[in-house]
Structure formats: structure tokens, C-alpha cells
Amino acid sequence: MDRIHILGGERLEGEVLIGGAKNAALPLMASSLLSSSPLTLSNLPHLVDITTMVQLLGDLGVKISMDGDSPNGGYAGRAIKMDASEPLEKSAPYDLVRKMRASVLVLGPLLARWGEARVSMPGGCAIGTRPIDLHLSALEALGATIDLKGGYVNATAPNGLKGCEINFPFVSVGATENILMASTLAKGKTIIKNAAREPEIIDLANCLTDMGASINGAGTDTIEVVGTEELNGTDYQIIPDRIETGTYAIASAITGGDLLLRGARFDTLSAFFSLLGKAGVEVIQENEGVRIKRTTEPLAAVDIYTEPYPGFPTDMQAQIMALMAVAKGKSIITESIFENRFMHVPELCRMGADIDVNGSSATVNGVSKLSGAELMATDLRASVSLILAGLVARGETIINRVYHLDRGYERVEEKLGMCGANIKRVSF
């Protein structure tokens, strides 16, 4: 077991190399199942969730090879080659799928290419029910027969999938990704309405297009896909991680720092950067990435409402709450995506934050200082919000259960330490 120790009060300065996007990499890896030719992905982040997907694909029979580290530190140049040319195992077991919700993304590709799939019901962070009903009803609309039995989804389409119009009742990134992949091998045209618009969806569509798919409208709420009989392989570079970008942006802001986020893309986080500007943080686009500087003292409180892209991302809600905890004034943070995503609030309050939760909204009254404490991480984004609070707190902060952190943040203690943070990982 590991935990993170932080002595707060250090101003961050320097640069952070932003890695590949986990939320783009996972569906891209699953898309290797669609082709008998190899798919090579570069800019692969080194994360527990990536390792879980590698294990899952390997169990399904995909031949996998890795290609080194980047010369400039970290794993930004890391590449993975996936070859699904041989007949595959069609079952994704519980012991792997339970670890990560994105494992359900193998369902659509397996079904589309092989006409059958057996996938355990998924797991992941405990931030809400997040049912996969949309995935299943959309696959049924494409012609699949779905049977839920013994905790598994058993899907068959012996005559292949057939294109149709799918209108999601609400926006779902995972369902959009699953159906986008499945429809590339369906017969005829598929129209996906109320589709997710996230940059990770665009990245997946761009890669599938490179593999020979016919896709229009990715990045809008309506995506059209004309199915083809087979896809080819390709070499593709994963986009930078916008959530890692936002997290280190807050690390700079909360410490009154000056950080260059090397490789970051401003266009994928415009709603977030706009709010940072209103809070008194300077956001500068540079050739090498995005620079984040504190321009006022103290920070100004701003209200936040999480929304599907291009709105404020739910994956940044816990981090922005840590920032608002030390801002001047009152901030109201409303979570509209997941119903159980305020589990970090009691831990922040143990540090002296003044936060009151009422249903889907949290009222944050900024305080002049936080104090170090021993804390318990509850999920991926909550864990990093506690690190951010620890950076500015007086005294020592100890964060337990950091295995959540390793699912989505690569070497966070090293990256922060190189910029002046007094932070270390301790095994016990």
C-alpha cells in the first residue's frame, strides 16, 4: 500500500509535460478489435487503467507489444502495437472488467466483427450508478440480441449489425464510443443523435477514419457512419490529456505559481480556462502549450455547473472545489452528471474547508487557509483534489488509498516535485 505525504506552502514554478489522454486511449485500444491488421498507438499514458485494458485485450487474444519510453522523460513517446488478426476469445471476464468501467468498450467491437460477445458488467469508481442501458439498447437497435445473465452481458448478432437511427435520451460518452465503433462494421448507414461531443470522441473518430471508416459529424451532436466490410490498421497519436492539463493548471493557481503545461491544448478546455480567468488566474497560449499564472491575491470565487462537453467537465469538479475552498467569497458548484460525486467534501472539510452540500449542489465559502490532515481518497478525481488542497495547506497532509490516483495520473508526485512541491510517495 502507498500513500502520499505533502508539506504545503511551496509555490510551483517550471513546466509539466502533459501525457496522452487516458479517456481517449481506452476506446482507441478497444478499436484494435475491429481490424485484422495491427493498430499502433503512440503517446500512451502509463496508468493502471491502461494496464487493465492491456490485460483485457491480451485475454481476448490480441497480440500486444510495447515500444519504449520517450527521450524527454516520462512516457509521452510510449507506443503500443495491437494485433487482433487471429480468431479471438469473445468473453471479457469479471476479474478484469470489475476494475474499470471502460472495459465495456470491447462489447461493440467484438459484436460488430465476430457477431458475439460476452462481457461482465463493469466496475470503476463509486461515483454513481452509471448504468450501461444506453449501450445495450443501441446495440439492440443495430440488430443485436442481448441477454443479461449471471452478471454478464451476452450479445449475439449472427447475421451482423445493421445501420439505423439511434437517438440517445441523454448524452453518454461511453455509449457514443461503443456505438461509433460498432457501427463502422454495420451494414448501411447509422445515425447517432444526441451524441457526446468530447475531444476524445473526435480522437476516436479520427483514428477510425484512418483505419478506413466513413464517419461524419464527430464533435457535433449528430454523427453519421456508413459501415464497411473491414477496417485496416494504422499508426495514430493519442491527444494530450485535458483533465491532467486542468489538474496541473489548478496546482499552479492554488499555489500562486507559474507553470508551463507542455503539450497542453487550449481548445479542449475552453470552458474551464474561462472560469480560471474569472477567478483571477492568467491563462496564456504559447507555442509549447499553455502557461498558468496567478495574477491576483486572493482568488475570486466563481460558480461552476458541470455539463457535457463543451461545458465544464465533471472530471474537473473535485479539483476546482479545492481551488474555490481558498478563494475569496462564496462559490456554488452544481454537479449535473453524476449523483454521488461529492465524496471528497468531508475530507476537504477535515482540512478546514467550509463546504455545505445540498443535493446536487455544494456551497463553498472560501477560507483564508487550510490545514494539513490525514485523509482518505475515495475515487480518482477526489484523490487528486486532496493533493491540490495539500499543496496549499499549512503543515503535513497524508493521503491514503492512492491506488485510485494511479488509475488516471502518471507519476503525479514526480511531476509536482520537479516544480517545487514538497511531496513524496511512501510505501507501508
Buried (B, 14 or more C-beta within 10 A) or exposed (E): EBBBBBBBBBBBBBBBBBBBBBBBBBBBBBBBBBBEBBBBBBBBBBBBBBBBBBBBBBBBBBBBEEEEBBEEEBBBBBBBBBBBEEEBBBBBBBEBBBBBBBBBBBBBBBBBBBBBBBBBBBBBBEBBEBEBEBBBBBBEBBBBEBEEEEEBBBBBBEEBBBBBEBEBEEBBBBBBBBBBBBBBBBBEBBBBEBBBBBBBBBBBBBBBBBBBBEBEBBBEBBBBBBBBEEBBBBEBBBBBBBBBBBBBBBBBBBBBBBBBBBBBBBEBBEBBBEBBEEBBBBBEEEEEBBBBBBEEEBBBBBBBBBBBBBBBBBBBBBBBBBBBBBBBEEBBBBBBBBEBBBBBBBBBBBBBBEBEBEEBBBBBBBBEEBBBBEBBBBBBBBBBBBBBBBBBBBBBBBBBBBEBBBBBBBBBBEBBBBBBBBBEBEEE
